[in-house]
Amino acid sequence: MAIHPIDAWAAELPEAAREWLDGRRVEEVECIISDFAGIARGKVMPARKFIETGSSFLPISIFYQTITGEYSDYNTQEAWTESDMRLVPDLSTAVASPWAEDVTVQIIHDMETLSGDPVTIAPRYVLKKILAAYKEQGWRPIVAPELEFYLTKPNIDPDFPLEPPVGRSGRQGAGRQSYSISAIDEYTAVIDTIYDFAEAQGLEIDTIIQEGGAGQIEINLNHGDPLLLADQVFTFKRTIREAALRHDCYATFMAKPMEDEPGSAMHIHQSILDSETGMNLFSKADGEASDEFYWFIGGTQKYLGSVISILAPYVNSYRRLVPGVSAPINLEWGRDNRSTGLRIPISGPDARRVENRVVGMDTNPYLAMAACLACGYLGMMQKIRPRDEVPGDAYSLPHALPRELHQGLQQLDLYPEVRELLGEDFCVMYQNTKLREFEDYLRVISPWEREHLLLNV
């Protein structure tokens, strides 16, 4: 008996997808890419059509859209013609969509022009470009992201503040319960569904903990290749949202969703290996910290402020980066010091790494990892020495990060070497898109303005 074309194709999918199918036939394929915001955009089609056509197309204008759905003011021919780009599937990223009614597989795609050139403003390409620069030097970055997010009651009217969801006890979640097992148990139904979905997708969870906010959860992923981990974060954010909706609550990755609760970060642990030996370049043979370790920190201190608009991409992002709410306000570094923007966790020489605590959970994971690694790369290439370690309270030092999005966007103009690494086309397009978002925000009158200015000025 001849093998059905869909079954033959499915036999080439990653092991986790094949195990989830368990003999079922794929009915639909989601062809997705990440836009600047990290939103999954693309097309859904019958598996038969996906196999027969081999490729599909999306207009380049998806990268001109702001988070509100408006378009940035970017006066090029492509902005008006909305030229098509070809989607190129990366079958190694194929995972289940276990929440879908039909048997559905989602596949992350790369984008290229009709002539076969990569689309240089695509976030996945930007990260690939940075990794290629490391590879050329014989270096291989390793990262481990920490994902913080809030579970909230459904919020269908944006004029009302978010509230924590009601847990199994019948009470709303309370803040200041860091690492509480009972607080985690309050939302065991949602967490069990996250585990089920993650298992179906072959996504490995390292740990789950209760963070400091009411209904705030942290999921840690295993360390590995930055592209693989960025793909996982991109997939996981959608997975977590779908799991929450199964239980009549929202999952939000806003940097600062509630006024009196801490913000949500995506701390990124980073180390660099020698491509040939697999040894950690941050440690010398005797176990002491290497020059490369210090150069990586030095480059991060010098350049990270210039890419802050990538790590903190919205007006809301800067509400997290303020004193007194467990978020960094500068780029000092210290060993096992959570008040610094760059923390060096306790570890053996093989696991010596730099934890970047500035990155918000609202960022695009491809762009955030690209930006962080680009800064460290420049430090290693230019042999930049860091400032002295801060052993005490870094919160007592001056606020050295931009305070709002417009200032952050201007910082991206500071260093031509950063723009060259990330790509000039990308930087121009990103700045235009975010500037349009900022201008749209300025048109909105907030409750604070009505409360304090309406009758007092």
C-alpha positions as CSV (number, residue, x, y, z in Angstrom):
1,M,0.0,0.0,0.0
2,A,1.3,3.4,-1.0
3,I,2.1,5.8,1.8
4,H,-0.1,8.9,1.9
5,P,1.9,12.1,1.0
6,I,0.9,13.7,4.3
7,D,2.1,10.7,6.3
8,A,5.4,10.6,4.4
9,W,6.0,14.3,5.1
10,A,5.0,13.9,8.8
11,A,7.6,11.1,9.1
12,E,10.3,13.8,8.6
13,L,9.1,16.0,11.5
14,P,10.9,16.3,14.8
15,E,10.5,13.4,17.2
16,A,8.2,15.4,19.6
17,A,5.8,16.2,16.8
18,R,5.7,12.6,15.6
19,E,5.0,11.3,19.1
20,W,2.2,13.8,19.5
21,L,0.6,12.7,16.2
22,D,0.7,9.1,17.3
23,G,-0.5,7.8,14.0
24,R,-2.9,10.7,13.4
25,R,-2.7,12.6,10.1
26,V,-1.8,16.3,10.1
27,E,-4.9,18.3,9.0
28,E,-3.6,21.9,9.1
29,V,-0.2,23.6,9.1
30,E,0.4,27.1,10.6
31,C,3.1,28.9,8.7
32,I,4.4,31.5,11.1
33,I,7.1,34.2,11.5
34,S,7.8,36.7,14.2
35,D,7.2,40.4,13.6
36,F,9.0,43.1,15.6
37,A,6.6,42.7,18.6
38,G,7.1,39.0,18.7
39,I,3.6,38.3,17.5
40,A,3.1,35.2,15.4
41,R,2.0,36.2,11.9
42,G,1.5,34.0,8.9
43,K,-1.0,31.7,7.3
44,V,-3.0,28.6,8.1
45,M,-3.5,26.0,5.3
46,P,-4.5,22.4,4.9
47,A,-1.5,20.1,5.2
48,R,-2.1,18.9,1.7
49,K,-1.7,22.4,0.2
50,F,1.4,23.1,2.3
51,I,3.1,20.0,1.0
52,E,2.0,20.6,-2.6
53,T,3.0,24.3,-2.8
54,G,6.3,24.1,-0.9
55,S,6.2,27.8,-0.1
56,S,3.9,30.7,0.7
57,F,4.1,34.5,0.8
58,L,3.6,37.4,3.1
59,P,3.9,41.1,2.4
60,I,6.9,42.9,3.7
61,S,4.6,45.4,5.3
62,I,4.0,43.2,8.3
63,F,7.3,44.7,9.6
64,Y,5.9,48.2,9.2
65,Q,3.0,47.6,11.6
66,T,3.0,48.9,15.1
67,I,1.6,47.1,18.1
68,T,-1.7,49.0,17.5
69,G,-2.0,47.8,13.9
70,E,-1.1,51.1,12.4
71,Y,1.8,51.5,9.9
72,S,5.0,53.4,10.5
73,D,5.8,56.4,8.3
74,Y,8.5,54.8,6.2
75,N,8.5,56.3,2.7
76,T,9.8,53.6,0.4
77,Q,8.4,51.9,-2.7
78,E,7.9,48.7,-0.7
79,A,5.7,50.6,1.8
80,W,3.3,51.4,-0.9
81,T,3.5,48.3,-3.1
82,E,3.5,45.9,-0.1
83,S,5.8,43.5,-2.0
84,D,5.6,39.8,-1.2
85,M,8.3,37.9,0.6
86,R,8.7,34.2,0.4
87,L,8.2,32.1,3.6
88,V,10.8,29.4,3.9
89,P,9.9,26.6,6.4
90,D,12.4,25.4,9.0
91,L,11.0,21.9,9.6
92,S,13.2,21.5,12.7
93,T,10.9,24.0,14.5
94,A,7.7,22.0,13.7
95,V,5.7,21.5,16.9
96,A,2.1,20.7,17.8
97,S,-0.6,23.2,18.3
98,P,-2.3,21.1,21.0
99,W,-5.0,23.6,21.7
100,A,-6.3,23.5,18.1
101,E,-9.6,21.7,17.3
102,D,-8.0,20.1,14.2
103,V,-4.7,18.1,14.2
104,T,-2.4,21.1,13.6
105,V,1.3,21.6,13.4
106,Q,3.0,25.0,13.6
107,I,6.3,25.7,11.7
108,I,8.5,28.7,12.2
109,H,9.6,30.2,8.8
110,D,12.4,32.4,7.6
111,M,11.8,35.1,5.0
112,E,13.5,35.8,1.8
113,T,13.0,38.0,-1.2
114,L,11.7,36.6,-4.5
115,S,15.3,36.6,-5.7
116,G,16.3,34.4,-2.8
117,D,18.1,37.0,-0.5
118,P,17.3,37.0,3.2
119,V,14.9,39.7,4.5
120,T,17.4,41.6,6.7
121,I,14.8,43.2,8.9
122,A,13.2,39.9,10.0
123,P,13.9,39.3,13.7
124,R,15.0,35.7,13.2
125,Y,17.5,36.8,10.6
126,V,18.9,39.6,12.8
127,L,19.7,36.9,15.5
128,K,21.2,34.6,12.8
129,K,23.4,37.5,11.7
130,I,24.9,38.0,15.2
131,L,25.5,34.2,15.6
132,A,27.3,34.2,12.3
133,A,29.7,36.9,13.6
134,Y,30.4,34.8,16.6
135,K,30.9,31.7,14.5
136,E,33.5,33.5,12.3
137,Q,35.6,34.1,15.5
138,G,35.3,30.4,16.5
139,W,32.9,31.2,19.3
140,R,29.5,29.7,20.2
141,P,27.1,31.5,22.5
142,I,25.0,29.7,25.0
143,V,21.9,31.3,26.6
144,A,19.2,30.4,29.2
145,P,16.2,32.7,29.4
146,E,13.9,33.1,32.4
147,L,10.3,33.9,31.5
148,E,8.2,36.0,34.0
149,F,4.5,36.6,33.4
150,Y,1.3,37.3,35.2
151,L,-2.0,35.4,35.3
152,T,-4.9,37.8,35.6
153,K,-8.7,37.8,35.6
154,P,-10.1,38.4,32.1
155,N,-9.9,42.1,31.3
156,I,-12.3,43.1,28.6
157,D,-12.4,46.8,29.3
158,P,-8.9,48.4,29.2
159,D,-10.1,51.4,31.3
160,F,-10.1,49.1,34.3
161,P,-6.9,47.9,36.1
162,L,-5.8,44.3,35.9
163,E,-6.6,42.0,38.8
164,P,-5.1,38.7,39.9
165,P,-7.1,35.6,39.1
166,V,-9.1,33.6,41.7
167,G,-7.2,30.5,42.6
168,R,-8.4,27.1,43.8
169,S,-8.9,28.5,47.3
170,G,-11.5,30.9,46.0
171,R,-9.3,33.9,46.8
172,Q,-7.4,36.2,44.6
173,G,-3.7,35.8,44.4
174,A,-1.6,37.9,46.8
175,G,1.8,39.5,46.1
176,R,5.0,39.2,48.1
177,Q,4.9,35.4,48.0
178,S,8.2,34.7,46.2
179,Y,9.0,31.0,45.9
180,S,5.8,30.0,47.8
181,I,4.8,26.5,46.8
182,S,1.2,27.1,48.1
183,A,1.0,30.2,45.8
184,I,2.0,28.0,42.9
185,D,-0.6,25.4,43.9
186,E,-3.3,28.1,43.7
187,Y,-3.0,28.0,39.9
188,T,-2.2,24.3,39.6
189,A,-4.9,23.8,36.8
190,V,-3.2,26.4,34.6
191,I,0.3,25.1,35.3
192,D,-0.7,21.5,34.6
193,T,-2.1,22.6,31.2
194,I,1.1,24.5,30.5
195,Y,3.0,21.3,31.3
196,D,0.7,19.2,29.1
197,F,1.0,21.6,26.1
198,A,4.8,21.9,26.6
199,E,5.2,18.1,26.6
200,A,3.1,17.9,23.4
201,Q,5.5,20.4,21.8
202,G,8.7,18.9,23.1
203,L,9.5,22.1,25.1
204,E,11.6,21.3,28.2
205,I,10.8,23.3,31.4
206,D,13.7,23.6,33.9
207,T,11.7,25.0,36.8
208,I,8.5,26.9,37.7
209,I,8.4,29.3,40.6
210,Q,6.1,31.8,42.2
211,E,7.5,35.3,41.7
212,G,7.0,38.4,43.8
213,G,3.8,39.7,42.2
214,A,0.2,38.6,42.7
215,G,-0.3,35.8,40.2
216,Q,3.2,36.2,38.8
217,I,4.9,33.1,37.6
218,E,8.4,32.4,36.4
219,I,9.4,29.6,34.0
220,N,13.0,28.8,33.4
221,L,14.2,27.1,30.2
222,N,17.2,24.9,29.9
223,H,20.4,26.5,28.5
224,G,21.3,26.0,24.8
225,D,21.8,27.6,21.4
226,P,20.3,31.1,21.2
227,L,18.3,30.5,18.0
228,L,16.8,27.4,19.5
229,L,16.0,29.2,22.7
230,A,14.5,32.2,20.9
231,D,12.3,29.8,18.9
232,Q,11.2,28.2,22.2
233,V,10.4,31.5,23.9
234,F,8.5,32.7,20.8
235,T,6.5,29.4,20.8
236,F,6.1,29.3,24.6
237,K,4.5,32.8,25.0
238,R,1.7,31.6,22.7
239,T,1.5,28.3,24.5
240,I,1.2,29.9,28.0
241,R,-1.6,32.3,26.7
242,E,-3.6,29.4,25.3
243,A,-3.2,27.4,28.5
244,A,-4.5,30.4,30.6
245,L,-7.5,30.8,28.3
246,R,-8.4,27.2,28.9
247,H,-9.0,28.2,32.5
248,D,-10.8,31.5,32.0
249,C,-7.8,33.8,32.8
250,Y,-5.3,35.8,30.8
251,A,-1.5,35.4,30.7
252,T,0.2,38.7,30.1
253,F,3.8,39.4,29.3
254,M,3.6,43.2,29.8
255,A,6.7,44.5,31.6
256,K,4.6,46.3,34.2
257,P,0.9,45.2,34.1
258,M,-0.1,46.2,37.7
259,E,0.8,49.5,39.4
260,D,1.7,48.1,42.9
261,E,3.3,44.9,41.8
262,P,6.8,44.1,40.4
263,G,7.4,44.0,36.7
264,S,8.1,41.0,34.5
265,A,11.6,40.4,33.1
266,M,13.2,38.0,30.7
267,H,16.6,37.6,32.4
268,I,19.1,36.1,29.9
269,H,22.1,34.0,31.2
270,Q,24.9,34.2,28.6
271,S,28.2,32.4,28.2
272,I,30.5,31.8,25.2
273,L,32.1,28.5,24.3
274,D,35.1,27.7,22.1
275,S,33.5,26.2,19.0
276,E,36.2,23.5,18.7
277,T,36.9,22.5,22.3
278,G,33.5,23.3,23.8
279,M,35.3,25.0,26.7
280,N,33.7,28.0,28.4
281,L,35.7,31.1,27.3
282,F,34.7,32.9,30.4
283,S,37.0,30.7,32.5
284,K,40.8,30.1,32.3
285,A,42.3,26.6,32.7
286,D,42.9,27.3,36.4
287,G,39.2,28.1,36.9
288,E,39.7,31.8,37.3
289,A,37.7,34.4,35.3
290,S,39.2,35.1,31.9
291,D,39.9,38.3,30.0
292,E,37.0,37.3,27.6
293,F,34.6,37.3,30.6
294,Y,35.6,40.8,31.6
295,W,35.6,42.0,28.0
296,F,32.0,40.7,27.5
297,I,30.9,42.6,30.6
298,G,32.7,45.7,29.4
299,G,31.1,45.6,26.0
300,T,27.7,45.1,27.6
301,Q,28.2,48.1,29.9
302,K,29.3,50.3,27.0
303,Y,26.8,49.3,24.4
304,L,23.6,47.9,26.1
305,G,22.2,51.4,26.7
306,S,22.1,51.9,22.9
307,V,19.8,48.9,22.4
308,I,17.6,49.6,25.4
309,S,14.6,50.3,23.0
310,I,14.9,46.6,21.9
311,L,15.1,45.3,25.4
312,A,12.4,47.7,26.7
313,P,10.3,48.3,23.5
314,Y,7.2,50.0,24.8
315,V,6.2,53.0,26.9
316,N,5.1,50.6,29.6
317,S,8.5,48.9,29.7
318,Y,10.1,51.9,31.4
319,R,7.6,51.7,34.3
320,R,9.5,48.5,35.3
321,L,13.0,50.1,35.3
322,V,12.5,52.3,38.3
323,P,14.1,52.2,41.8
324,G,12.6,50.0,44.4
325,V,10.7,47.4,42.4
326,S,13.4,44.6,42.0
327,A,14.5,45.8,38.6
328,P,17.9,47.3,37.6
329,I,18.4,51.0,37.1
330,N,22.0,50.8,35.8
331,L,24.5,48.5,34.1
332,E,26.8,47.8,37.1
333,W,27.9,44.2,37.6
334,G,28.4,42.1,40.7
335,R,28.8,38.5,41.8
336,D,25.5,37.0,43.1
337,N,24.2,40.6,43.4
338,R,20.6,41.0,42.2
339,S,20.6,44.7,42.6
340,T,23.0,45.0,39.6
341,G,21.9,45.0,35.9
342,L,24.6,42.4,35.2
343,R,24.7,39.6,37.8
344,I,27.2,36.9,37.9
345,P,25.5,33.8,39.4
346,I,27.3,31.4,41.7
347,S,28.7,28.6,39.5
348,G,31.7,26.5,38.8
349,P,34.2,27.5,36.1
350,D,32.4,25.5,33.4
351,A,29.1,27.4,34.0
352,R,30.5,30.9,34.5
353,R,28.0,33.2,32.9
354,V,26.6,36.8,32.8
355,E,22.9,37.2,33.7
356,N,21.4,40.3,32.0
357,R,18.6,41.5,34.2
358,V,17.6,44.5,32.2
359,V,15.6,42.7,29.5
360,G,11.8,42.9,29.9
361,M,9.4,40.1,29.2
362,D,7.6,42.2,26.6
363,T,10.6,42.1,24.2
364,N,10.9,40.1,21.0
365,P,13.2,37.1,22.0
366,Y,15.1,37.1,18.7
367,L,15.9,40.7,18.9
368,A,16.7,40.7,22.6
369,M,19.2,37.9,22.3
370,A,20.7,39.5,19.2
371,A,21.1,42.8,21.0
372,C,22.6,41.4,24.2
373,L,25.0,39.2,22.3
374,A,26.0,42.0,19.9
375,C,27.1,44.1,22.9
376,G,29.2,41.3,24.4
377,Y,30.7,40.5,21.0
378,L,31.9,44.1,20.6
379,G,33.4,44.0,24.0
380,M,35.3,40.9,23.3
381,M,36.5,42.1,19.9
382,Q,37.5,45.5,21.3
383,K,38.8,44.2,24.6
384,I,36.8,46.6,26.7
385,R,37.5,46.5,30.4
386,P,34.4,46.8,32.7
387,R,34.0,49.2,35.5
388,D,34.9,47.9,39.0
389,E,32.5,45.3,40.5
390,V,29.8,46.6,42.8
391,P,29.7,44.4,45.9
392,G,26.8,46.3,47.6
393,D,23.5,48.0,46.8
394,A,23.5,49.1,43.1
395,Y,20.1,50.7,43.6
396,S,21.8,53.4,45.6
397,L,23.9,54.4,42.5
398,P,22.6,56.9,39.9
399,H,19.9,55.9,37.5
400,A,21.8,55.3,34.3
401,L,19.2,53.8,31.9
402,P,16.9,55.8,29.7
403,R,13.6,56.8,31.5
404,E,11.3,56.5,28.5
405,L,10.9,55.1,25.0
406,H,11.7,58.2,22.9
407,Q,15.0,58.6,24.7
408,G,15.7,54.9,24.3
409,L,15.1,55.1,20.5
410,Q,17.6,58.0,20.3
411,Q,20.2,55.9,22.0
412,L,20.2,53.5,19.0
413,D,22.0,56.2,17.0
414,L,25.0,56.3,19.4
415,Y,27.2,53.6,18.0
416,P,27.6,52.9,14.3
417,E,29.3,49.5,15.1
418,V,26.1,48.4,16.9
419,R,23.9,49.4,13.9
420,E,26.3,47.6,11.5
421,L,26.1,44.4,13.5
422,L,22.3,44.4,13.8
423,G,21.8,45.8,10.3
424,E,21.2,49.4,9.2
425,D,18.0,48.5,7.4
426,F,16.7,46.8,10.5
427,C,17.6,49.7,12.8
428,V,16.0,52.3,10.6
429,M,12.8,50.3,10.3
430,Y,12.7,49.5,14.0
431,Q,13.1,53.1,15.0
432,N,10.4,54.3,12.6
433,T,8.0,51.7,13.8
434,K,8.6,52.4,17.5
435,L,8.5,56.2,17.0
436,R,5.0,55.8,15.4
437,E,3.9,53.8,18.5
438,F,5.3,56.5,20.8
439,E,3.5,59.2,18.9
440,D,0.2,57.2,19.0
441,Y,0.6,56.9,22.8
442,L,1.0,60.6,23.2
443,R,-2.5,61.1,21.8
444,V,-4.0,59.1,24.7
445,I,-5.3,60.9,27.8
446,S,-4.6,58.8,30.9
447,P,-6.7,58.4,34.1
448,W,-3.8,60.1,36.0
449,E,-4.2,63.2,33.9
450,R,-8.0,63.3,34.4
451,E,-7.6,62.8,38.1
452,H,-4.9,65.3,38.8
453,L,-5.2,67.9,36.1
454,L,-8.9,68.2,35.3
455,L,-9.9,70.5,38.1
456,N,-6.5,71.6,39.4
457,V,-4.7,73.4,36.6
